[in-house]
């Protein structure tokens, strides 16, 4: 209430108060430097004041305190005799919005915006009514002679033109105190004099007090009052009553009087707090849209960062579903069609196994049968090079598709394992020193010479690489086979039934102990397989999302860092910290939504390409459509919070001098 009363509850008696007054202002920095040491100062309406002093004397700090950009450590700031709670950022922001205008040394225009939009920026953060914004902007630009540059981009202007736009930006605001920090520091002498005269003339027309920080004596001489600082103290002040004349004349001539509550040039913000909050949100939404539309580079980088992360996530999840279906199909065609049984006996009396292979092969649904009889501890030698004892396997025919066995055959061989021939496992061949099949190498098995006709390089059986395979006709005289393995291949869906009947089919008299490996139904194994594959790719999706989030945060932090001056100017013109936070989060969220849509399309396209190359059936889950929404929330809000916090911590006094 005190703030509203100070802004809107003035009376005619308030004219006896200075426009702004400093009482005992002290400002110390963290390094121990005392920038201001108990400064007392009063500036009246319409005064034109120069602040001079050598570098480090406290000029800029004084201007920051006058402009409520910085809070003093001790002392009191009064406007129209009303104390300002300078410790509260919100209070200082509202005073800046309604009472103050700034012209900075570097103009601090937003390069991507037009001249008109830069002037409108100052107006939007003020308490002026937006209804006549177009006319106010046109009048302000006409006053500085730049009405013909209204639609030009700020980046195309000369240094002098930029400063004139900065003046127009202040002219558009209903400010009573203009503060200029080295406004001619980057200009030549001719332009400097023009800018100072322009500031004096326009401030006088608006009835505003003008305070200029300068180190140029000829600039200071053109102002009515000169305040000299030295080591944080006012050592000289040429204050006179001469400046009261023009102000009095101005009121007498009927010019606008900013002290009168009914003056149309004064802000009359009588809206309720809720309405003002809605207005601030609406203003921020316009700035979000403006920033996205005007800065193609920033928009592209933010969109790409989100799009890449969402595309990687969608691709990983889409491939997880497609891969699960593909692997499940392979399992149905392979794993679920195989039955394996191990047969053992106690002694050599059963030298010829009564295994009825033909009965198994004739059973409905069976497509292939292989019976491997294992002769343990069989001596094998390659001349004088190597002599070993191995598990020798006797078979009716060469291992093949039923056991997924791959054989590298000797050149010009008929690919049949006949009498007097042997197949060596790849591991056993290396141990025996058999490397060249084209020279028809021979080995001895139990002192009987056999010709090596091929190498077993792969098989469903894990022991095949260290074994040797001979035709059953060559098994006479070998150690008695006390164990064997029966491999059965079936059509899909028949494996379970074959496994249940295998004992009766192969050994109806129970002369062996048969152990049948469990056969999993496709339906029972499918869920485990799908979950395993999906979980692996979902982990990849999460990693991609987290990596994308880090990338988005990094891009957004770089964006905020490059906009420090812009955000500082917004704060100087009256933006609250919360408004900058909302602005940055809003921009990040908007770019994340746009990037999420692009990423969704890209991700689906990537899934189609990968599945087409791999000849998979693409599978899409409608739930994938939630990924862009989650991505927009994650990358927009969560990814926007760190840079938004960084933006909210920007101090306008530091930013505008960067």
C-alpha positions as CSV (number, residue, x, y, z in Angstrom):
1,X,0.0,0.0,0.0
2,X,2.9,2.4,0.7
3,X,4.2,1.9,-2.8
4,X,0.8,2.5,-4.4
5,X,0.2,5.6,-2.2
6,X,3.6,6.9,-3.2
7,X,2.9,6.4,-6.9
8,X,-0.7,7.5,-7.0
9,X,-1.6,9.4,-3.9
10,X,0.4,12.6,-4.3
11,X,-1.0,16.0,-3.4
12,X,-0.1,19.6,-4.4
13,X,1.9,19.8,-1.1
14,X,4.3,17.1,-2.4
15,X,5.9,19.7,-4.7
16,X,8.1,20.9,-1.8
17,X,9.9,17.5,-1.9
18,X,12.8,16.7,-4.3
19,X,12.0,14.3,-7.0
20,X,14.6,11.9,-5.6
21,X,16.7,12.2,-2.5
22,X,19.6,10.2,-1.0
23,X,20.3,10.3,2.7
24,X,23.5,8.8,4.0
25,X,23.9,6.3,1.2
26,X,26.8,3.9,1.7
27,X,27.7,1.1,-0.7
28,X,30.4,-1.4,0.0
29,X,31.5,-4.3,-2.2
30,X,32.5,-7.8,-1.2
31,X,36.2,-7.0,-1.8
32,X,36.1,-4.3,0.9
33,X,35.9,-1.4,-1.5
34,X,33.7,1.5,-0.4
35,X,32.1,2.9,-3.5
36,X,29.9,5.4,-1.8
37,X,30.6,6.7,1.7
38,X,27.5,8.4,3.3
39,X,26.3,10.4,0.3
40,X,23.6,13.0,0.7
41,X,22.0,14.2,-2.5
42,X,18.7,15.7,-3.7
43,X,17.6,16.2,-7.3
44,X,14.5,18.3,-8.1
45,X,12.0,18.0,-11.0
46,X,13.4,19.2,-14.3
47,X,17.0,19.5,-13.1
48,X,19.8,18.7,-15.5
49,X,22.7,17.3,-13.6
50,X,26.2,16.1,-14.6
51,X,28.1,13.6,-12.3
52,X,31.9,13.7,-12.9
53,X,34.9,12.3,-11.3
54,X,37.9,10.1,-12.2
55,X,37.6,6.4,-12.8
56,X,36.7,4.5,-9.6
57,X,35.3,7.6,-7.8
58,X,31.8,6.0,-7.5
59,X,30.0,7.7,-10.4
60,X,28.4,4.5,-11.8
61,X,27.5,3.2,-8.3
62,X,25.8,6.5,-7.6
63,X,23.8,6.3,-10.8
64,X,22.9,2.6,-10.0
65,X,21.5,3.7,-6.6
66,X,19.6,6.7,-8.2
67,X,18.2,4.3,-10.8
68,X,17.3,1.7,-8.1
69,X,19.4,-0.8,-10.0
70,X,21.4,-1.5,-6.9
71,X,20.5,-1.5,-3.2
72,X,22.7,0.5,-0.7
73,X,24.2,-1.1,2.4
74,X,23.1,1.9,4.5
75,X,21.1,5.0,4.0
76,X,17.7,5.8,2.6
77,X,16.3,6.6,-0.9
78,X,13.2,8.8,-1.1
79,X,11.1,9.6,-4.2
80,X,8.7,12.5,-3.7
81,X,9.5,12.4,0.0
82,X,8.4,8.7,0.2
83,X,11.0,6.2,1.4
84,X,11.7,3.4,-1.1
85,X,12.2,-0.1,0.4
86,X,15.3,-0.6,-1.8
87,X,16.0,-4.0,-0.1
88,X,13.0,-5.5,-1.9
89,X,13.7,-6.2,-5.6
90,X,10.0,-6.2,-6.4
91,X,9.6,-2.7,-5.0
92,X,12.6,-1.4,-6.9
93,X,11.4,-3.0,-10.1
94,X,8.0,-1.3,-9.8
95,X,9.6,2.1,-9.2
96,X,11.8,1.6,-12.2
97,X,8.8,0.7,-14.3
98,X,6.9,3.8,-13.4
99,X,9.4,6.6,-12.7
100,X,12.8,5.9,-14.4
101,X,14.3,5.9,-17.9
102,X,17.8,4.9,-18.9
103,X,20.2,5.7,-21.7
104,X,23.2,3.4,-21.5
105,X,26.7,3.9,-22.9
106,X,26.3,1.0,-25.3
107,X,22.6,1.6,-26.1
108,X,21.9,-2.1,-25.5
109,X,19.4,-2.5,-28.3
110,X,18.4,-6.1,-29.2
111,X,20.1,-6.6,-32.6
112,X,17.5,-9.1,-34.0
113,X,14.6,-6.7,-33.3
114,X,13.5,-3.8,-35.4
115,X,13.8,-0.2,-34.2
116,X,10.1,-0.1,-33.5
117,X,10.3,-3.3,-31.4
118,X,13.2,-2.0,-29.4
119,X,11.3,1.2,-28.5
120,X,8.2,-0.9,-27.7
121,X,10.3,-3.0,-25.3
122,X,10.8,0.1,-23.1
123,X,7.1,0.9,-23.3
124,X,5.9,-2.6,-22.5
125,X,7.7,-2.6,-19.2
126,X,6.3,0.8,-18.2
127,X,3.0,1.7,-16.6
128,X,1.8,3.5,-19.7
129,X,-1.4,2.4,-21.4
130,X,-0.7,0.1,-24.4
131,X,-3.8,1.5,-26.2
132,X,-1.8,4.3,-27.9
133,X,1.5,2.5,-28.2
134,X,1.7,2.9,-32.0
135,X,1.3,6.7,-31.7
136,X,3.7,6.9,-28.8
137,X,6.4,5.0,-30.7
138,X,5.9,7.1,-33.8
139,X,6.1,10.3,-31.8
140,X,9.3,9.1,-30.0
141,X,11.0,8.1,-33.2
142,X,10.0,11.4,-34.9
143,X,11.4,13.3,-32.0
144,X,14.9,11.8,-32.6
145,X,14.6,12.0,-36.4
146,X,14.4,8.2,-37.0
147,X,10.8,7.7,-38.1
148,X,12.1,6.5,-41.4
149,X,14.1,3.7,-39.7
150,X,11.1,2.3,-37.8
151,X,11.2,-1.2,-39.5
152,X,15.0,-1.4,-39.8
153,X,16.8,-4.0,-37.8
154,X,18.8,-2.6,-34.9
155,X,22.0,-4.4,-36.1
156,X,21.9,-2.2,-39.3
157,X,22.1,1.1,-37.5
158,X,25.2,3.3,-36.9
159,X,26.4,4.1,-33.4
160,X,24.8,7.5,-33.4
161,X,21.5,6.1,-34.7
162,X,21.5,3.4,-32.0
163,X,21.9,6.0,-29.2
164,X,19.0,7.9,-30.7
165,X,16.9,4.8,-30.6
166,X,17.9,4.4,-27.0
167,X,16.7,7.9,-26.3
168,X,13.4,7.2,-28.2
169,X,13.0,4.1,-26.0
170,X,13.2,6.3,-22.9
171,X,11.0,9.0,-24.5
172,X,8.2,6.4,-24.9
173,X,8.2,5.7,-21.2
174,X,6.3,8.0,-18.7
175,X,9.5,8.5,-16.7
176,X,10.3,11.5,-14.5
177,X,14.0,10.8,-14.0
178,X,16.3,10.1,-16.9
179,X,19.7,8.5,-16.1
180,X,22.4,8.4,-18.7
181,X,25.6,6.5,-18.1
182,X,28.4,7.7,-20.4
183,X,25.9,8.1,-23.2
184,X,28.5,9.6,-25.5
185,X,31.4,7.2,-24.6
186,X,31.3,5.5,-27.9
187,X,30.7,8.5,-30.1
188,X,32.8,11.2,-31.7
189,X,32.7,14.8,-30.4
190,X,30.2,16.0,-33.0
191,X,27.8,13.1,-32.2
192,X,28.4,13.5,-28.5
193,X,27.2,17.2,-28.5
194,X,24.1,16.3,-30.6
195,X,23.2,13.5,-28.2
196,X,23.5,15.6,-25.1
197,X,21.5,18.5,-26.6
198,X,18.9,15.9,-27.7
199,X,18.7,14.5,-24.1
200,X,18.4,18.0,-22.6
201,X,15.7,19.1,-25.0
202,X,13.6,16.0,-24.8
203,X,13.9,15.8,-21.0
204,X,12.8,19.4,-20.8
205,X,9.8,18.8,-23.0
206,X,8.7,15.9,-20.8
207,X,9.5,17.7,-17.6
208,X,11.9,15.0,-16.5
209,X,15.0,15.4,-14.5
210,X,18.2,14.4,-16.3
211,X,21.3,12.9,-14.7
212,X,24.3,12.3,-16.9
213,X,27.5,10.4,-15.8
214,X,30.4,11.7,-17.9
215,X,34.2,12.1,-17.8
216,X,34.1,14.8,-20.6
217,X,34.3,18.4,-19.2
218,X,32.7,19.9,-22.3
219,X,29.6,17.6,-21.8
220,X,29.4,18.5,-18.1
221,X,29.5,22.3,-18.9
222,X,26.3,21.9,-21.0
223,X,24.3,20.8,-17.9
224,X,23.0,23.1,-15.2
225,X,24.5,21.4,-12.2
226,X,27.7,19.5,-11.8
227,X,28.3,17.0,-8.9
228,X,31.9,15.9,-8.4
229,X,32.8,12.6,-6.7
230,X,36.1,11.5,-5.2
231,X,36.6,8.1,-3.6
232,X,32.9,7.7,-2.9
233,X,32.3,11.2,-1.5
234,X,30.6,14.3,-3.0
235,X,33.5,16.9,-3.0
236,X,31.7,19.5,-5.0
237,X,28.2,20.4,-6.0
238,X,27.2,23.5,-8.1
239,X,23.6,23.2,-7.1
240,X,21.7,26.5,-7.5
241,X,18.0,27.4,-7.8
242,X,18.5,28.3,-11.4
243,X,16.9,25.1,-12.6
244,X,13.6,26.0,-10.8
245,X,12.9,28.7,-13.3
246,X,12.4,26.5,-16.3
247,X,10.3,24.1,-14.3
248,X,8.2,26.8,-13.0
249,X,7.8,28.3,-16.5
250,X,6.8,24.9,-17.8
251,X,4.0,24.6,-15.3
252,X,2.9,28.1,-15.9
253,X,2.8,27.5,-19.6
254,X,0.4,24.6,-19.1
255,X,2.9,21.8,-19.8
256,X,2.2,18.5,-18.2
257,X,2.9,18.4,-14.5
258,X,4.1,15.0,-13.4
259,X,3.4,15.8,-9.7
260,X,-0.4,16.2,-10.2
261,X,-2.4,13.0,-9.6
262,X,-4.7,13.9,-12.5
263,X,-1.9,14.6,-15.0
264,X,-2.4,12.3,-18.1
265,X,1.3,11.7,-18.4
266,X,1.6,10.1,-15.0
267,X,0.9,6.4,-14.6
268,X,-2.5,5.7,-13.1
269,X,-2.2,2.0,-12.5
270,X,-5.3,1.3,-10.4
271,X,-5.6,-2.3,-11.4
272,X,-5.9,-5.1,-8.9
273,X,-2.9,-7.3,-8.1
274,X,-4.5,-10.3,-9.9
275,X,-5.1,-8.2,-13.0
276,X,-1.5,-6.9,-13.0
277,X,-0.2,-10.5,-12.7
278,X,-2.3,-11.5,-15.8
279,X,-1.0,-8.5,-17.6
280,X,2.6,-9.4,-16.8
281,X,2.0,-13.0,-18.0
282,X,0.5,-11.7,-21.2
283,X,3.4,-9.3,-21.7
284,X,5.9,-12.2,-21.1
285,X,4.0,-14.4,-23.6
286,X,4.3,-11.7,-26.3
287,X,8.1,-11.4,-25.6
288,X,8.4,-15.3,-25.8
289,X,6.8,-15.3,-29.2
290,X,8.8,-12.2,-30.3
291,X,12.1,-13.9,-29.3
292,X,11.3,-17.1,-31.2
293,X,10.2,-15.3,-34.3
294,X,13.1,-12.7,-34.4
295,X,16.2,-14.8,-33.6
296,X,16.5,-17.6,-36.1
297,X,19.8,-18.8,-34.8
298,X,18.7,-19.1,-31.2
299,X,15.4,-20.7,-32.3
300,X,17.3,-23.2,-34.5
301,X,19.8,-24.2,-31.8
302,X,17.1,-24.7,-29.1
303,X,14.9,-26.7,-31.5
304,X,17.7,-28.9,-32.8
305,X,18.8,-29.7,-29.2
306,X,15.4,-30.9,-28.2
307,X,14.7,-32.6,-31.6
308,X,17.9,-34.7,-31.4
309,X,17.1,-35.9,-27.9
310,X,13.4,-36.7,-28.7
311,X,14.4,-38.4,-32.0
312,X,17.0,-40.6,-30.3
313,X,14.4,-41.6,-27.6
314,X,11.7,-42.3,-30.2
315,X,14.1,-44.3,-32.3
316,X,15.3,-46.4,-29.3
317,X,11.8,-47.1,-28.1
318,X,10.5,-47.8,-31.6
319,X,13.4,-50.2,-32.3
320,X,12.8,-51.9,-29.0
321,X,9.3,-52.8,-30.1
322,X,10.3,-53.9,-33.6
323,X,13.3,-55.8,-32.3
324,X,11.2,-57.6,-29.7
325,X,8.8,-58.8,-32.4
326,X,11.7,-59.8,-34.7
327,X,13.6,-61.8,-32.0
328,X,10.4,-63.4,-30.9
329,X,9.7,-64.6,-34.4
330,X,13.2,-66.0,-34.7
331,X,12.6,-67.9,-31.4
332,X,9.4,-69.3,-32.6
333,X,11.2,-70.5,-35.7
334,X,14.3,-71.9,-34.0
335,X,14.4,-72.3,-30.2
336,X,10.8,-73.4,-29.8
337,X,11.2,-76.1,-32.5
338,X,14.1,-78.0,-30.9
339,X,14.1,-80.9,-28.5
340,X,17.4,-82.3,-26.9
341,X,17.8,-85.5,-24.9
342,X,20.8,-87.0,-23.1
343,X,20.9,-90.8,-22.8
344,X,23.3,-92.7,-20.4
345,X,23.8,-96.3,-19.4
346,X,25.7,-97.8,-16.5
347,X,28.0,-100.3,-18.2
348,X,29.3,-101.8,-21.5
349,X,26.6,-104.5,-21.7
350,X,24.5,-102.2,-23.8
351,X,27.2,-101.6,-26.5
352,X,24.6,-101.0,-29.2
353,X,22.1,-98.5,-28.0
354,X,18.6,-99.5,-28.6
355,X,17.6,-96.0,-29.6
356,X,14.8,-96.1,-32.2
357,X,15.8,-93.1,-34.3
358,X,13.4,-94.1,-37.1
359,X,10.4,-94.1,-34.8
360,X,11.3,-90.6,-33.6
361,X,11.8,-89.4,-37.2
362,X,8.4,-90.8,-38.3
363,X,6.5,-89.1,-35.5
364,X,4.1,-86.3,-36.7
365,X,5.7,-82.9,-36.6
366,X,9.3,-84.1,-36.5
367,X,11.5,-82.7,-39.4
368,X,14.9,-84.0,-38.4
369,X,16.8,-86.3,-36.0
370,X,20.5,-86.7,-35.2
371,X,21.9,-89.3,-32.8
372,X,25.4,-88.6,-31.5
373,X,27.1,-91.5,-29.7
374,X,30.0,-90.5,-27.5
375,X,33.1,-92.7,-27.2
376,X,35.0,-91.2,-24.4
377,X,38.8,-91.2,-24.0
378,X,39.5,-92.3,-27.6
379,X,43.2,-92.0,-28.6
380,X,43.7,-89.6,-31.6
381,X,47.1,-88.7,-33.2
382,X,48.6,-86.7,-36.1
383,X,51.7,-88.7,-36.7
384,X,54.5,-87.5,-34.4
385,X,53.1,-84.0,-34.1
386,X,50.4,-84.6,-31.5
387,X,48.6,-87.4,-29.7
388,X,45.5,-86.8,-27.6
389,X,42.5,-88.6,-26.1
390,X,39.2,-87.0,-27.0
391,X,35.5,-87.6,-27.1
392,X,34.8,-89.3,-30.4
393,X,31.3,-89.1,-31.8
394,X,29.9,-91.7,-34.1
395,X,27.0,-90.7,-36.3
396,X,24.9,-92.2,-39.0
397,X,25.5,-89.2,-41.2
398,X,27.4,-85.9,-41.0
399,X,25.9,-83.4,-38.5
400,X,23.7,-80.8,-40.2
401,X,20.7,-78.5,-39.9
402,X,19.1,-80.4,-37.1
403,X,21.9,-79.4,-34.7
404,X,22.7,-76.1,-36.5
405,X,26.1,-77.5,-37.3
406,X,28.4,-75.6,-39.8
407,X,31.1,-77.7,-41.6
408,X,33.9,-76.4,-43.7
409,X,34.5,-79.2,-46.2
410,X,37.7,-80.1,-48.0
411,X,37.9,-78.9,-51.6
412,X,36.2,-81.3,-54.1
413,X,34.7,-83.4,-51.3
414,X,31.3,-84.9,-51.7
415,X,30.2,-83.4,-48.4
416,X,29.3,-86.9,-47.0
417,X,31.0,-88.5,-44.0
418,X,31.8,-91.9,-45.3
419,X,33.8,-94.8,-44.0
420,X,37.5,-94.1,-43.4
421,X,36.7,-90.3,-43.0
422,X,36.6,-88.0,-40.0
423,X,35.4,-84.5,-39.2
424,X,37.4,-82.5,-36.7
425,X,36.1,-79.8,-34.4
426,X,37.9,-76.5,-35.1
427,X,39.4,-76.5,-31.7
428,X,40.6,-80.1,-31.9
429,X,42.1,-79.5,-35.4
430,X,44.3,-76.7,-34.0
431,X,45.5,-78.9,-31.2
432,X,46.4,-81.6,-33.7
433,X,48.1,-79.2,-36.1
434,X,45.7,-79.9,-38.9
435,X,45.4,-76.6,-40.9
436,X,45.2,-77.4,-44.6
437,X,42.3,-79.6,-45.9
438,X,43.4,-79.3,-49.5
439,X,46.3,-81.8,-48.9
440,X,44.0,-84.6,-47.7
441,X,45.5,-84.8,-44.2
442,X,45.2,-88.0,-42.2
443,X,45.1,-88.8,-38.5
444,X,44.9,-92.0,-36.6
445,X,42.0,-92.9,-34.4
446,X,42.8,-95.9,-32.2
447,X,45.7,-96.6,-34.6
448,X,43.4,-96.7,-37.6
449,X,44.2,-94.0,-40.3
450,X,41.3,-91.8,-41.2
451,X,41.2,-88.9,-43.8
452,X,40.1,-85.5,-42.5
453,X,37.4,-84.3,-44.9
454,X,36.1,-81.2,-43.0
455,X,36.2,-79.0,-39.9
456,X,33.1,-78.4,-37.6
457,X,33.1,-74.6,-37.0
458,X,29.7,-74.2,-35.2
459,X,27.0,-76.3,-33.6
460,X,24.2,-76.2,-31.1
461,X,26.3,-78.6,-29.0
462,X,28.9,-76.8,-27.0
463,X,31.3,-79.7,-27.1
464,X,31.5,-80.1,-30.9
465,X,34.5,-77.8,-31.3
466,X,36.7,-80.3,-29.3
467,X,35.3,-83.5,-30.7
468,X,35.9,-85.7,-33.7
469,X,33.1,-87.2,-35.8
470,X,33.2,-90.6,-37.6
471,X,30.8,-92.7,-39.5
472,X,29.0,-95.4,-37.4
473,X,30.7,-98.0,-39.6
474,X,34.1,-97.0,-38.2
475,X,33.0,-97.4,-34.5
476,X,33.9,-101.0,-34.3
477,X,36.8,-101.4,-32.0
478,X,36.3,-98.0,-30.3
479,X,35.6,-97.7,-26.6
480,X,32.0,-98.5,-25.8
481,X,29.7,-95.5,-26.0
482,X,28.1,-95.1,-22.6
483,X,26.3,-91.9,-23.4
484,X,24.7,-90.2,-26.4
485,X,22.7,-87.2,-27.4
486,X,19.5,-87.1,-29.4
487,X,18.7,-83.9,-31.2
488,X,15.2,-83.5,-32.7
489,X,13.9,-80.7,-34.9
490,X,10.1,-80.1,-35.1
491,X,7.6,-77.8,-36.8
492,X,6.6,-74.8,-34.7
493,X,4.2,-75.8,-31.9
494,X,5.1,-79.5,-31.9
495,X,8.2,-79.5,-29.7
496,X,6.3,-79.8,-26.5
497,X,4.3,-82.8,-27.7
498,X,7.4,-84.5,-29.1
499,X,9.3,-84.0,-25.8
500,X,6.4,-85.6,-23.9
501,X,6.5,-88.7,-26.2
502,X,10.2,-88.9,-26.8
503,X,11.0,-91.5,-24.1
504,X,8.4,-93.9,-25.4
505,X,9.4,-93.4,-29.0
506,X,13.2,-93.7,-28.6
507,X,13.6,-96.1,-25.8
508,X,10.3,-97.9,-25.2
509,X,11.9,-100.5,-22.9
510,X,13.7,-98.0,-20.6
511,X,17.2,-99.5,-21.1
512,X,18.7,-96.0,-20.7
513,X,18.3,-93.1,-18.5
514,X,17.0,-90.2,-20.6
515,X,17.1,-86.6,-19.6
516,X,15.1,-84.3,-21.8
517,X,16.0,-80.6,-21.8
518,X,13.0,-78.4,-20.9
519,X,11.0,-77.1,-23.8
520,X,9.6,-73.7,-23.3
521,X,6.4,-72.8,-25.0
522,X,6.7,-69.8,-27.3
523,X,4.1,-67.9,-25.4
524,X,5.9,-68.4,-22.0
525,X,9.3,-67.4,-23.4
526,X,8.1,-64.6,-25.6
527,X,7.3,-62.3,-22.6
528,X,10.7,-62.8,-21.1
529,X,12.5,-62.3,-24.4
530,X,10.5,-59.2,-25.3
531,X,11.0,-57.7,-21.8
532,X,14.7,-58.4,-22.0
533,X,15.2,-56.8,-25.5
534,X,12.8,-53.9,-24.7
535,X,14.5,-53.2,-21.4
536,X,17.9,-53.0,-23.1
537,X,16.7,-50.5,-25.6
538,X,14.7,-48.6,-23.1
539,X,17.8,-48.1,-21.0
540,X,19.3,-46.7,-24.2
541,X,16.3,-44.4,-24.6
542,X,16.7,-43.1,-21.0
543,X,20.4,-42.5,-21.6
544,X,19.6,-40.7,-24.8
545,X,17.0,-38.6,-23.0
546,X,19.4,-37.7,-20.2
547,X,22.1,-36.8,-22.7
548,X,19.6,-34.7,-24.6
549,X,18.6,-33.0,-21.4
550,X,22.2,-32.1,-20.7
551,X,22.6,-30.8,-24.2
552,X,19.4,-28.7,-23.9
553,X,20.5,-27.2,-20.6
554,X,23.9,-26.4,-22.1
555,X,22.4,-24.7,-25.1
556,X,20.0,-22.7,-23.0
557,X,22.7,-21.6,-20.6
558,X,24.8,-20.4,-23.5
559,X,21.8,-18.5,-24.8
560,X,21.2,-16.8,-21.5
561,X,24.9,-16.0,-21.2
562,X,24.9,-14.3,-24.6
563,X,21.8,-12.3,-23.6
564,X,23.1,-10.9,-20.3
565,X,23.0,-7.3,-21.5
566,X,19.5,-7.7,-23.0
567,X,18.1,-9.3,-19.8
568,X,19.8,-6.6,-17.7
569,X,18.1,-3.9,-19.8
570,X,14.7,-5.6,-19.3
571,X,15.4,-5.5,-15.5
572,X,16.4,-1.9,-15.7
573,X,13.1,-1.0,-17.4
574,X,11.1,-2.7,-14.6
575,X,11.0,-6.5,-15.3
576,X,10.9,-8.5,-12.1
577,X,13.2,-11.5,-11.5
578,X,10.1,-13.7,-11.8
579,X,9.3,-12.3,-15.2
580,X,12.8,-13.2,-16.5
581,X,12.4,-16.7,-15.1
582,X,9.0,-17.0,-16.8
583,X,10.4,-15.6,-20.0
584,X,13.3,-18.0,-20.2
585,X,11.2,-21.1,-19.2
586,X,8.6,-20.0,-21.7
587,X,11.1,-19.7,-24.5
588,X,12.7,-23.1,-23.6
589,X,9.3,-24.8,-23.4
590,X,8.1,-23.4,-26.7
591,X,11.4,-24.5,-28.5
592,X,11.1,-27.9,-26.7
593,X,7.6,-28.4,-28.1
594,X,8.7,-27.5,-31.6
595,X,11.8,-29.7,-31.2
596,X,9.7,-32.5,-29.9
597,X,7.5,-32.5,-33.0
598,X,10.5,-32.4,-35.3
599,X,12.1,-35.2,-33.2
600,X,8.9,-37.3,-33.4
601,X,8.9,-37.2,-37.2
602,X,12.6,-37.8,-37.4
603,X,12.5,-40.7,-34.9
604,X,9.7,-42.5,-36.8
605,X,11.6,-42.0,-40.1
606,X,14.7,-43.5,-38.5
607,X,12.7,-46.5,-37.3
608,X,11.4,-47.1,-40.8
609,X,14.8,-46.8,-42.3
610,X,16.5,-49.2,-39.8
611,X,13.7,-51.8,-40.0
612,X,13.7,-51.6,-43.8
613,X,17.4,-52.2,-44.0
614,X,17.2,-55.0,-41.4
615,X,14.1,-56.4,-43.1
616,X,12.1,-56.3,-39.9
617,X,8.5,-55.7,-39.5
618,X,8.2,-52.2,-38.1
619,X,6.0,-52.0,-35.0
620,X,4.6,-48.8,-33.6
621,X,2.9,-48.3,-30.3
622,X,0.5,-45.4,-30.0
623,X,2.1,-44.7,-26.6
624,X,5.1,-43.4,-28.5
625,X,3.1,-40.3,-29.2
626,X,3.5,-39.5,-25.5
627,X,7.2,-39.2,-26.0
628,X,7.1,-35.7,-27.6
629,X,4.8,-34.5,-24.8
630,X,7.1,-35.9,-22.1
631,X,10.1,-34.5,-24.0
632,X,8.5,-31.0,-24.2
633,X,7.9,-31.0,-20.5
634,X,11.3,-32.5,-19.6
635,X,13.5,-30.4,-22.0
636,X,11.3,-27.3,-21.7
637,X,10.6,-27.0,-18.0
638,X,13.3,-29.1,-16.4
639,X,15.9,-28.1,-19.1
640,X,14.8,-24.5,-18.8
641,X,15.1,-24.1,-15.0
642,X,18.9,-23.9,-14.7
643,X,19.2,-21.1,-17.3
644,X,16.0,-19.4,-15.9
645,X,17.6,-19.4,-12.5
646,X,20.8,-17.9,-14.0
647,X,18.7,-15.3,-15.8
648,X,16.9,-14.4,-12.5
649,X,20.2,-13.9,-10.8
650,X,21.3,-11.3,-13.3
651,X,21.9,-7.9,-11.6
652,X,20.9,-5.1,-13.9
653,X,23.6,-2.8,-12.6
654,X,26.3,-5.3,-13.8
655,X,24.5,-6.5,-16.9
656,X,24.0,-3.1,-18.5
657,X,27.8,-2.3,-18.2
658,X,28.9,-5.7,-19.7
